[in-house]
């Protein structure tokens, strides 16, 4: 089984050509990917697993893979594909560019930050 650690730029997985690593976190890696028949930007999420990694992480990943295809709406990324968990587990979705939500990790937010988020959101509508 191939995991996030073994994937490199240029690798082809089920027709998706892996590009640069966009983000690397405790639960896995996000890669930019392309596929000839898909005209919009995409991301591939590959979970981190191996000796010492939590089994809860794979359960969370499998849950996400079940839920994502059922989401719709302009604020949800389009689901593209999911890999077989027994060979290469991955999820490919539409890439939605915008400001990172990393700042939401530190809560509570200051009033000024909340106001900025609301103003940006209102301008988008």
Backbone torsions as a table, in degrees:
resi	resn	phi	psi	omega
1	UNK	NA	132.4	-179.8
2	UNK	-92.1	135.8	178.9
3	UNK	-118.8	-177.9	-176.1
4	UNK	-58.0	-32.2	-177.2
5	UNK	-69.2	-27.9	-175.3
6	UNK	-90.5	-9.2	-175.4
7	UNK	-86.7	133.5	180.0
8	UNK	-127.9	158.5	175.7
9	UNK	-55.5	134.9	-179.3
10	UNK	98.3	-15.5	177.3
11	UNK	-65.7	142.3	174.1
12	UNK	-109.4	126.9	179.9
13	UNK	-127.0	114.1	178.7
14	UNK	49.6	39.1	177.9
15	UNK	89.9	-8.1	177.7
16	UNK	-92.0	129.1	176.9
17	UNK	-94.8	120.2	-176.1
18	UNK	-77.3	131.8	176.3
19	UNK	-103.9	-140.2	-177.2
20	UNK	-74.1	155.5	170.8
21	UNK	-73.7	125.2	-179.3
22	UNK	-91.5	-36.8	-179.2
23	UNK	-156.0	144.1	174.4
24	UNK	-130.2	123.0	-178.5
25	UNK	-129.8	-172.5	-177.2
26	UNK	-66.5	-28.3	-176.2
27	UNK	-97.2	-12.1	179.7
28	UNK	164.1	-162.9	-178.8
29	UNK	-128.1	148.4	172.9
30	UNK	-111.4	130.8	178.7
31	UNK	-120.4	145.6	167.3
32	UNK	-75.9	141.2	178.1
33	UNK	-138.1	157.6	174.9
34	UNK	-132.0	157.7	173.4
35	UNK	-151.1	133.8	-172.4
36	UNK	-51.6	-30.8	-176.3
37	UNK	-94.6	5.8	-177.3
38	UNK	-118.2	114.2	-173.0
39	UNK	-84.0	-2.3	-177.3
40	UNK	-113.6	159.5	-179.4
41	UNK	-68.0	145.2	-176.5
42	UNK	-134.6	159.2	173.7
43	UNK	-124.1	144.0	172.7
44	UNK	-114.2	124.6	176.9
45	UNK	-101.8	125.2	179.8
46	UNK	-122.5	123.2	-178.0
47	UNK	-71.0	153.2	175.1
48	UNK	-91.0	124.6	176.6
49	UNK	-149.0	154.5	-178.7
50	UNK	157.1	-170.6	-179.7
51	UNK	-59.7	126.5	178.4
52	UNK	91.8	-12.9	178.1
53	UNK	-83.2	150.0	-175.7
54	UNK	-74.4	137.6	175.0
55	UNK	-67.4	-24.9	178.1
56	UNK	-61.3	-30.9	180.0
57	UNK	-62.9	-43.9	179.4
58	UNK	-66.9	-37.5	177.1
59	UNK	-62.8	-43.4	178.1
60	UNK	-63.5	-40.5	179.0
61	UNK	-64.1	-46.1	179.0
62	UNK	-62.1	-37.3	177.2
63	UNK	-64.5	-44.4	177.5
64	UNK	-60.8	-40.9	179.6
65	UNK	-64.5	-29.0	177.6
66	UNK	-79.5	-34.1	-174.9
67	UNK	-82.2	-42.6	-174.6
68	UNK	-52.3	-43.1	-179.5
69	UNK	-64.0	-16.9	-177.6
70	UNK	-93.9	-9.0	179.8
71	UNK	-82.9	145.7	175.0
72	UNK	-151.2	165.9	-179.8
73	UNK	122.7	165.2	-173.8
74	UNK	-71.6	-13.2	179.6
75	UNK	-102.4	1.2	178.9
76	UNK	-109.0	132.7	177.8
77	UNK	-67.7	144.5	177.2
78	UNK	-67.6	134.2	174.5
79	UNK	-78.3	134.8	-179.3
80	UNK	-111.1	-51.5	-176.0
81	UNK	-164.3	162.1	173.0
82	UNK	-137.0	141.7	179.4
83	UNK	-87.7	161.9	177.8
84	UNK	-70.8	123.3	-176.7
85	UNK	-60.7	-26.3	-178.1
86	UNK	-80.3	-13.9	179.6
87	UNK	-117.6	-69.3	177.5
88	UNK	-135.2	98.0	178.8
89	UNK	-74.2	126.9	176.2
90	UNK	-158.7	161.9	172.2
91	UNK	-132.3	130.5	175.4
92	UNK	-113.2	128.4	177.5
93	UNK	-132.7	167.4	171.6
94	UNK	-62.0	142.9	175.3
95	UNK	-93.3	122.3	178.0
96	UNK	-106.4	112.1	-179.1
97	UNK	-77.7	152.1	178.6
98	UNK	160.9	-172.0	-179.6
99	UNK	-68.0	142.5	178.8
100	UNK	-67.6	145.4	176.1
101	UNK	-90.7	6.4	179.8
102	UNK	-55.2	-30.4	-178.3
103	UNK	-65.9	-18.0	179.9
104	UNK	-77.6	-5.6	179.0
105	UNK	-67.9	-32.6	180.0
106	UNK	-95.5	104.2	-179.1
107	UNK	-117.9	154.1	0.5
108	UNK	-77.1	155.9	177.0
109	UNK	-76.8	150.8	174.3
110	UNK	-73.4	155.7	-179.4
111	UNK	-55.5	-41.8	-179.1
112	UNK	-63.4	-36.5	178.0
113	UNK	-67.3	-41.6	177.9
114	UNK	-62.4	-43.7	179.7
115	UNK	-62.1	-41.6	179.0
116	UNK	-62.3	-44.8	179.2
117	UNK	-61.1	-44.7	-178.9
118	UNK	-65.0	-41.7	-179.6
119	UNK	-64.0	-45.4	178.4
120	UNK	-61.1	-43.0	-179.3
121	UNK	-62.8	-42.9	-179.7
122	UNK	-66.1	-37.9	178.0
123	UNK	-64.7	-33.9	-179.3
124	UNK	-68.5	-30.4	-179.2
125	UNK	-81.4	NA	NA
